[in-house]
Amino acid sequence: MLKTCKHCKEEKPLDEFYKHPRTADKRDHRCKVCASAYSKKKNKQPRMEGGPPSERVHQLRKYGLTPQTYEDLRIAQDYRCACCGIHQDDLTRRLSVDHCHTTGVVRGLLCQSCNMGIGKLGDTLAGVMRAVEYLK
């Protein structure tokens, strides 16, 4: 069976395409040669400070942050989670932007565990207090 690469427009056998579970034929839209060339080109592009472009755009739109304001928050918090105090060098991911889900106001930067924990407790002081009472 043959498939046409959307990039080079060549018709090639299916084994010349990487597997992709969300497509109708379970194959990528680019052939392996074109996918490899795209990946190499993409990886050579320099990254700007402040994280991957999609993350910076998300922060800017959702929280009104720029890479500089994110960096200013990191410096103000001494590169540590505002909740547990773990240093960002001891984390595998960037510090997350913690914000009030009602007002959208940024409260600070948290490690992923603290950010998810607060979220799971309803993002409210009452939820956190219920957890404190339970632990007592």
Phi and psi in degrees as a GROMACS rama.xvg file:
@    title "Ramachandran Plot"
@    xaxis  label "Phi"
@    yaxis  label "Psi"
@TYPE xy
-115.258  156.149  LEU-2
-142.253  147.294  LYS-3
-97.1192  127.161  THR-4
-69.1464  130.536  CYS-5
-69.6808  -18.1982  LYS-6
-93.0958  -58.5388  HIS-7
-89.3742  -9.71637  CYS-8
66.234  15.9534  LYS-9
-90.4508  144.1  GLU-10
-88.6868  125.424  GLU-11
-137.552  160.395  LYS-12
-64.8174  153.751  PRO-13
-58.3828  -30.7721  LEU-14
-71.1353  -4.00025  ASP-15
-90.0802  5.02183  GLU-16
-122.089  140.414  PHE-17
-68.7746  152.357  TYR-18
-70.184  144.101  LYS-19
-147.593  109.065  HIS-20
-67.0419  -19.9556  PRO-21
-97.7881  10.3497  ARG-22
-102.834  159.957  THR-23
-59.8052  -41.3064  ALA-24
-96.6112  7.78094  ASP-25
63.996  26.001  LYS-26
-131.192  149.882  ARG-27
-63.4354  160.14  ASP-28
-81.9261  -16.8716  HIS-29
-104.289  145.866  ARG-30
-71.2468  166.908  CYS-31
-60.2461  -37.8636  LYS-32
-64.2713  -47.8155  VAL-33
-68.3573  -38.0435  CYS-34
-63.6593  -40.3494  ALA-35
-65.9333  -43.8604  SER-36
-62.7654  -41.1071  ALA-37
-63.5669  -43.6928  TYR-38
-62.9389  -43.8116  SER-39
-63.6816  -42.0285  LYS-40
-63.9769  -44.4169  LYS-41
-63.828  -41.1006  LYS-42
-72.0406  -18.5629  ASN-43
-81.7855  -17.4085  LYS-44
-70.4295  130.002  GLN-45
-67.3372  142.371  PRO-46
-88.5554  139.612  ARG-47
-82.1379  158.613  MET-48
-62.1624  147.936  GLU-49
104.265  5.9262  GLY-50
104.499  178.715  GLY-51
-59.273  149.511  PRO-52
-53.8376  -42.0938  PRO-53
-64.0251  -35.2358  SER-54
-70.0968  -40.364  GLU-55
-63.4788  -42.8487  ARG-56
-63.2691  -42.4329  VAL-57
-60.4181  -46.3349  HIS-58
-62.3335  -42.9146  GLN-59
-63.3699  -45.606  LEU-60
-72.2677  -47.9602  ARG-61
-79.5601  -39.8146  LYS-62
-112.123  -4.1806  TYR-63
71.1554  27.5399  GLY-64
-99.9406  147.295  LEU-65
-109.486  167.047  THR-66
-54.9933  -33.8977  PRO-67
-70.8091  -40.8993  GLN-68
-69.0358  -33.7388  THR-69
-63.2519  -44.5276  TYR-70
-64.2243  -39.5881  GLU-71
-61.2468  -39.7404  ASP-72
-64.4059  -42.655  LEU-73
-60.637  -44.4423  ARG-74
-64.4021  -45.3707  ILE-75
-60.2374  -31.8355  ALA-76
-94.4624  9.5753  GLN-77
56.941  36.0057  ASP-78
60.3799  31.2813  TYR-79
-124.302  155.593  ARG-80
-63.5444  131.97  CYS-81
-68.6542  -16.2299  ALA-82
-97.296  -59.5587  CYS-83
-99.0828  -15.3871  CYS-84
85.849  3.79935  GLY-85
-65.2061  139.474  ILE-86
-78.0195  144.949  HIS-87
-61.1595  -25.0327  GLN-88
-67.4956  -19.6238  ASP-89
-92.3669  5.40568  ASP-90
-108.544  155.911  LEU-91
-93.1616  -16.383  THR-92
-124.024  163.147  ARG-93
-63.9164  159.435  ARG-94
-66.2752  135.763  LEU-95
-85.2047  150.283  SER-96
-82.9403  115.84  VAL-97
-92.5468  134.304  ASP-98
-146.715  158.273  HIS-99
-75.6947  126.986  CYS-100
-74.5755  -15.934  HIS-101
-85.4697  -50.4345  THR-102
-96.6078  -21.704  THR-103
82.5314  1.72254  GLY-104
-70.3306  131.596  VAL-105
-75.6199  128.749  VAL-106
-97.0672  -29.5368  ARG-107
161.174  -166.904  GLY-108
-113.678  132.771  LEU-109
-127.617  155.168  LEU-110
-68.0281  162.64  CYS-111
-60.3888  -39.3316  GLN-112
-62.1464  -48.3707  SER-113
-65.3896  -41.7542  CYS-114
-62.3126  -43.6751  ASN-115
-69.7813  -38.1769  MET-116
-61.0081  -46.3077  GLY-117
-63.5818  -41.2876  ILE-118
-62.6475  -41.9947  GLY-119
-66.6869  -26.0358  LYS-120
-87.1349  13.7029  LEU-121
90.2376  4.47904  GLY-122
58.6892  31.2965  ASP-123
-133.582  154.837  THR-124
-63.8732  -36.8585  LEU-125
-60.9337  -41.7302  ALA-126
-64.2154  -41.4251  GLY-127
-66.2584  -40.5983  VAL-128
-65.4187  -36.5572  MET-129
-61.0441  -39.902  ARG-130
-66.9573  -39.2724  ALA-131
-62.5254  -46.8387  VAL-132
-60.8943  -40.269  GLU-133
-62.08  -42.9979  TYR-134
-70.399  -24.1702  LEU-135
